[in-house]
Amino acid sequence: MTAINSNSSEIGAETKGGHLGRRYLSIVVTLLLALVGTIGATFGANAVAHNSAEKARQAFTTSSSQIASTLQLAIQHENDLVVSAGAFVTGNPSTSQAQFVQWVTSVQALKRYP
């Protein structure tokens, strides 16, 4: 009977060792999967953030260019009024305020240059 008892205890030890080995393996695999998932999520989030930052930078550049263009056009428009008024005054050096107001009305300066 001792032979049977020693035989069955060896089988029990192998079974316990097999379960422990599989358990450690599953824990290691689970930890590796979690680590790989975390690293993947970090890289993905970084890529999304970089892409969003690039889009924001492009939008800012486009918006800045549009604003600069609009301001440049407004300044040029105002310069046109100044040149026109200067030409009127140069051509009519002794003009009265009433004549100047009449010129402003005739060229629709207040409507065209608000």
C-alpha positions as CSV (number, residue, x, y, z in Angstrom):
1,M,0.0,0.0,0.0
2,T,2.9,2.3,0.5
3,A,3.8,2.0,-3.2
4,I,0.3,3.1,-4.1
5,N,0.3,6.0,-1.6
6,S,3.7,7.2,-2.8
7,N,2.6,6.8,-6.4
8,S,-0.7,8.8,-5.9
9,S,1.2,11.6,-4.0
10,E,3.6,12.0,-6.9
11,I,0.6,12.3,-9.3
12,G,-1.0,14.9,-7.0
13,A,2.2,16.9,-6.9
14,E,2.4,16.9,-10.7
15,T,-1.2,18.0,-10.9
16,K,-0.7,20.8,-8.4
17,G,2.5,21.9,-10.1
18,G,0.8,21.9,-13.5
19,H,-2.1,24.0,-12.2
20,L,0.3,26.5,-10.6
21,G,2.4,26.7,-13.8
22,R,-0.6,27.3,-15.9
23,R,-1.9,29.9,-13.5
24,Y,1.4,31.8,-13.5
25,L,1.5,31.5,-17.3
26,S,-2.0,33.0,-17.6
27,I,-1.1,35.8,-15.1
28,V,2.0,36.6,-17.2
29,V,0.0,36.5,-20.4
30,T,-2.7,38.8,-18.9
31,L,-0.1,41.3,-17.7
32,L,1.7,41.3,-21.1
33,L,-1.6,41.9,-22.9
34,A,-2.5,44.7,-20.5
35,L,0.9,46.2,-21.0
36,V,0.7,46.0,-24.8
37,G,-2.8,47.5,-24.7
38,T,-1.6,50.4,-22.5
39,I,1.3,51.1,-24.8
40,G,-0.9,50.9,-27.8
41,A,-3.5,53.2,-26.3
42,T,-0.7,55.7,-25.3
43,F,0.7,55.7,-28.9
44,G,-2.8,56.1,-30.3
45,A,-3.7,59.0,-28.0
46,N,-0.4,60.6,-28.8
47,A,-1.1,60.3,-32.6
48,V,-4.6,61.8,-32.1
49,A,-3.2,64.7,-30.0
50,H,-0.5,65.4,-32.6
51,N,-3.1,65.3,-35.4
52,S,-5.4,67.6,-33.5
53,A,-2.6,70.0,-32.8
54,E,-1.5,70.0,-36.5
55,K,-5.1,70.7,-37.6
56,A,-5.3,73.6,-35.0
57,R,-2.0,75.0,-36.3
58,Q,-3.2,74.8,-39.9
59,A,-6.6,76.4,-39.0
60,F,-4.7,79.2,-37.1
61,T,-2.4,79.8,-40.1
62,T,-5.4,79.9,-42.5
63,S,-7.4,82.2,-40.2
64,S,-4.4,84.5,-39.7
65,S,-3.8,84.7,-43.5
66,Q,-7.5,85.6,-44.1
67,I,-7.4,88.3,-41.4
68,A,-4.2,89.8,-42.8
69,S,-5.6,89.8,-46.3
70,T,-8.9,91.4,-45.1
71,L,-6.9,94.1,-43.2
72,Q,-4.6,94.7,-46.1
73,L,-7.6,95.2,-48.4
74,A,-9.3,97.6,-45.9
75,I,-6.1,99.6,-45.5
76,Q,-5.8,99.8,-49.3
77,H,-9.4,100.9,-49.5
78,E,-8.9,103.6,-47.0
79,N,-5.7,104.7,-48.8
80,D,-7.8,105.1,-52.0
81,L,-10.1,107.5,-50.1
82,V,-7.1,109.5,-48.8
83,V,-5.6,109.7,-52.3
84,S,-8.9,110.8,-53.8
85,A,-9.5,113.4,-51.2
86,G,-5.9,114.6,-51.5
87,A,-6.3,114.9,-55.3
88,F,-9.5,116.8,-54.8
89,V,-7.9,119.3,-52.4
90,T,-4.8,119.6,-54.6
91,G,-6.9,120.3,-57.7
92,N,-9.1,122.8,-55.8
93,P,-6.8,124.4,-53.2
94,S,-9.3,127.1,-52.3
95,T,-12.3,124.8,-51.9
96,S,-14.8,125.6,-49.2
97,Q,-16.2,123.1,-46.6
98,A,-19.5,123.0,-48.5
99,Q,-17.7,122.1,-51.8
100,F,-15.8,119.4,-50.0
101,V,-19.0,118.0,-48.5
102,Q,-20.6,118.1,-52.0
103,W,-17.6,116.1,-53.3
104,V,-17.8,113.6,-50.5
105,T,-21.5,113.2,-51.3
106,S,-20.9,112.9,-55.0
107,V,-18.3,110.1,-54.7
108,Q,-20.5,108.4,-52.0
109,A,-17.5,108.4,-49.7
110,L,-19.5,107.7,-46.5
111,K,-21.3,104.7,-48.1
112,R,-18.2,103.3,-49.8
113,Y,-15.8,104.0,-46.9
114,P,-17.8,103.5,-43.7
